[in-house]
Amino acid sequence: MGKVAVAIAEKDVNKWLDYKQIDDEEREENSDQIDNLIRYVSSGKLILGEDCVFIQKLNFPIKGEIVTSELKYMARSDVSTINSNLRGVKADNPDGRVVAYIAALTQNPKGLIEALDTSDYKVGQSIAVFFI
C-alpha cells in the first residue's frame, strides 16, 4: 500500500463526494467520516479509481476458496440493490444494516463482509454512511 500526500487524498475524496453530489450540509454532518476517508486514502488503504470507485486494499485478506484482498465500492447504487441486501436485517440492528450496505456497494455476500477484520470493516463504514 503506497502512501499518498494528504492534499492529494483530500482532492480524491472531494472528487468522490462531488461525483456523488454530496451537498455542503451533508459534508458538514459527516466531517469525521470524510476525515477518515482522507486518512485511508493517504495511508494507501483506499484508492480512487478513474470511474470514482473506491478500491480498498484489505489489511487482512479474507481466506476461503478464493482469497479476497480488495473490495471495490460502487460510487452509486439503486434502491433495489440496497433493499435486496437489507432483506432479513431488522431495523434495530445497526451493524447488520451497515454490513448490508457494504455488501450492496461491493457486490459481495454479507457473509464475506461479516468476515472482515474490524480494521478493514471501519473503512467500509466510512463509505457506507454516505448511502444511508
Residue, then its C-alpha position, 0 to 999 in steps of 0.5 A: m500500500g503506497k502512501v499518498a500526500v494528504a492534499i492529494a487524498e483530500k482532492d480524491v475524496n472531494k472528487w468522490l463526494d462531488y461525483k456523488q453530489i454530496d451537498d455542503e450540509e451533508r459534508e458538514e454532518n459527516s466531517d469525521q467520516i470524510d476525515n477518515l476517508i482522507r486518512y485511508v486514502s493517504s495511508g494507501k488503504l483506499i484508492l480512487g479509481e478513474d470511474c470514482v470507485f473506491i478500491q480498498k486494499l484489505n489489511f487482512p485478506i479474507k481466506g476461503e476458496i478464493v482469497t479476497s484482498e480488495l473490495k471495490y465500492m460502487a460510487r452509486s447504487d439503486v434502491s433495489t440493490i440496497n433493499s435486496n441486501l437489507r432483506g432479513v436485517k431488522a431495523d434495530n440492528p445497526d451493524g447488520r444494516v451497515v454490513a448490508y450496505i457494504a455488501a450492496l456497494t461491493q457486490n459481495p455476500k454479507g457473509l464475506i463482509e461479516a468476515l472482515d477484520t474490524s480494521d478493514y470493516k471501519v473503512g467500509q463504514s466510512i463509505a457506507v454512511f454516505f448511502i444511508 
